[in-house]
């Protein structure tokens, strides 16, 4: 299928390898190799520490904490993307550094367990345990517990949406804002974009199917018993959730579920900002020289700074 990509992105698309996540071992290995080739990012202006969060009902959870010089008393709890099956805090290490410097907030990145080895709810429970630790130790970090935002991209956006629902339902830590970048939130895969975009770059319908089958377990995707904390698009009660920013890319299977979730929040009286970036695709932000990618990156900083009063 032919897509009307933004001019800055079109040339890059031609050189992008096709990603087939069903060959999971190879894709994971390739990601590690690419990170090694990229070399270490600029860590100036930021102090990096790590924290192991112990708990009685599960394995320790690793948090990587980025504290910028002259940090403001606010935190961004960051959840990496990768279709629930790929990635680590290392993947977003460079981005976490940039986000800490650009916003002035303390960035806390969580390493959650991946599917299919650890299906739902393992990853989400890891994210919740990390959020509880952040809220409980906010004073030690110089953070106001009422100024904590959560953010994630793709599956990280989906986990962020689920985390907001879980924190509300458990009476857990207060979340001031949720930044949901192209969130993966609907296992039913029935929207127009999820059925139409079968060969888009980076992410497409076959990858989405494998992603959800891995996260929920074979045979559960689209079933009646999938809980809202696994697939937030299924939530019928979104009252009491924090204000949100949701982004969507024009040629992305996830586009319509993000838009629908934004409209659901708006209908419930939740303040929402929705931005659909034209001419883009899922993960097009990796083409950093493109104007659309630069606008997306700048907007993330602007939105989070405003939400946290920075």
N, C-alpha and C positions, 0 to 999 in steps of 0.2 A: 504494500500500500504506500502511496506517496503522501508525504506530510508537508505542510507549509511552514517549515521551521524558520525561525528568525535567521536572518542572513549571517549573523555572527556565529550561529550554532551549526548551520547547515554543513559548512566545510569540515567541522570537527566530527560530525556524525559519520561522514564517509570513512574516517580513519578509526572509528571506535570498533573494538572487537565485539562480537555478539556474546552476551552473557547467558549461559545456560546453567541455572542454579541446580538443576537435577544432578549435575556432576559436581556435587558439593565439595568433595575433597580437593578437586583441582581448583575450583574457584577460591576456596579458603587459602590454599597455598599461593595462588597468584596474588591475592590481596597482600599477603605478608611480604612477598617478593617486591611488589610495587612500593610498599611503604619503605622497605630497605633501600631501594633505588633512589627514592625521593630524598633520603638523608634526613638528619634531624632538623626540626624547625627552629625558628628564632624563639628562644625562651627568655629573652631579656625583659625586664620589668615585671616579671611574674615569679612568685615563689611557689614551687610545686611540692606537695607532700602527698602521701598515701595513707589511707586508713582502712584497716580490716574491721568490718562490723561483724561481731559475733552474735549468734542467736541460738536459742535452744531448739528451734524447729526446722533448722536448715543449715546449709554450709555458710561459712563466712562470705561476706560480700565486700568486694574491693571498691573503695571510693578514691578517686584521684582529685585532689583539691588544688585549684589554681587561685592563688591570692595575689592580685595585682598590687603594685606599689600604691600606697595611699588608697587602699580599698574602701569603698563605701559600705555602709552597714546593710547590705542586701546580698542575696544569693540567687544564682541560677542553677537549678538542678537539671543536669543535662543527660539525656538518654540517646545513645547512638542508634543509627538505623542499620538496616541490613536484612529486611524481610524476616526477622525473628531467627534467622539461621546463619547470618554472617556478621562479622564486625567485632569490634572491641573498643575500649577507650583509646587504644592506640590509633585507631582509624581516624578519630576526631581530635587527636591530640593537638594538631596544628590549629584547628578551628577553635578548640577550647581556649588556647592561648590568645588568639585574636579576639575572641569574645570577651575574655577577662580584661584585656587591655582596653578594648573599645568601649565597654560599658562601665568599667570600674567596679563591677560586682565580683564577688567571690563565686567562681564557677566550680560546681561539684559534679563530676562525671561518675556514673555508676557502671560497673562491669556486671552485667546480668548474664545468667546462663542462657545458652542458645538451644533452640530446637534443631533437629528432631530428637537429639539426645535427651533434652530436658524440655518437654512440651509444657503448654499452659497447665497450671499457673506459675511454673517455676520462675520464669523471667520477671513476671509482674510482681511476684512476692519479693524477689531480690530488690526490685526498684522501690517497693514500699518500705522494706527494711532500711534501705539507704536514706529514704526521705525521713523516716522516723528518727534516725540517728542525726541527720542534719538539723531537724527541728529541736531535738533534745540538747544538742551541743552548739546551738546558734550563738550563745553568749561567748563561748570559747573561741569561736571563729570571728567574733566581732560583727555578727549578723543579727539584725532585728528579725525575730521569728515571724513577724507579720509582713515581712518583705522578702518572701521566697516565691520565685516563679519557677515553673517547670517548662522545659522545652525539649523538643525532639523532632527528628526528621524521618519521614517514611515510617518504618516500623517503630522507630523511636517516637514519632508523633502519635502513632497508635497507642503505644504504651503510656505516653503522657496523658492522652485522653482517658485511658483506662485507669490510670493512677488518680486522676482527678475524681472519677466516679468512686473508686475504692476508698479514697480518703474521706469523701463525703459520707459514704455508706457505713464506714467503720468509726466515724467521728474522729478521724485521725488528724494529722497536721494540717494547719490552715494553709491553703495555696492561694497566693494573691493573683496569679495570672497563669494561663496556659498558652504556650506558643506551640502550635501544631503545624509543623511544616509538612506539606503533602502527606497527611496521615493515612496509614493503612489501618482501616477500622471496620471493614465490612467483608466478612467471609462468604457472603452469599454470591458475590460477583455477578450481580444481575443488572447493574447500571449500564447505560449506553456505552460509556467510556470503557468499562471493564470487559464488555463483550466485543467492542469494535477494535480495540488496540491490541492486536495479537502479535505484532512484529515491531513495536516501537523500541527505540534504543534503551539500554540500561534495564528497563522493566517493561514487562508485557503480560498478557493474560496467562500464558503457560507458566511463567515464573510466579505469578500471583497464586495460581492453583497449587503449585508445589509448596510455596511459602505457607499457605493456610493449612494444607494437609500435614505439613511438618509441625506446625504450631499446635494444631488442635488434635492431631492424631488421625490416621487414615480412616476415612468413612464418616467423620464428624462434620466436615465442612458443609455449610448450608443446612444442617439439620435443625430440628426444632429446639434442641436442648442446649445449643451454644449459648453460654452466659454473656451478659452484657459487658462484664469485665474482661472477657476475651475479645469481643467484637463490639466496641462502643456504639457503632451505628445501630445496633439492635435496641439500645436504651430507649424506653418510652418516657421515662421521667428524667429529665435533665435539669430540673430545678435545683437551685442552690449550688450550681457549679461556678467556678471562677470565670471572670471575663476571659475572652479568648481572641487569639489571632490565628487564622487558618489560611494557608496558601495552597494553591492548586496550579498544576501545570497543564497547558492546553492539550497536549498530546500524551496523556498519562492515563493508564487504566484506573488510577486512583482518583482522577479528577472529580467525578460526579459524587462519589461518596463523601469527599471533603466538603463539597458545596452543600450537599444535603444535610450534613451534620451542622454546618454553619447556620443554615436556615432553621434547623430544629432548635438550636440554642437561641437564636433570635426570637423565635415564636414563644419560647419559654421566658423571655425577658432578660436573657443573658447578653451583656454587651459583647458584640463580636465585630471584628474587622476581618473581611474576606478579600483576598487578592488573587485573581486568576491571571497568571502571567502568560500572555499570548506568545505563540511561536516556540514554546518551550516543551521539554519532555522531562520525565522523571530522572532526577540526577543531573540535569543540564547545568546545575550550579558548579559542577566540576570543571566546566569550561570557563575558567575564571576571567578570561579576557573579554567575554561576551558582555555587552551592555546589560542584557537582562539579568545575568548572573550578578553583576556588580550592583544593580538595583536591588536584587533580592537580598544580597549580603548586607547592604546598607540599611535596608528596611528592617531586617532582623534586629540590628543594633538599636535603631530608632525606636522600634516598638517595645523592646525590652527595657530600654532606659526610661521611656515614658511610663510604662507599667509599674516600674519599681521606684519611680520618683527620683531618677538619677540625673 
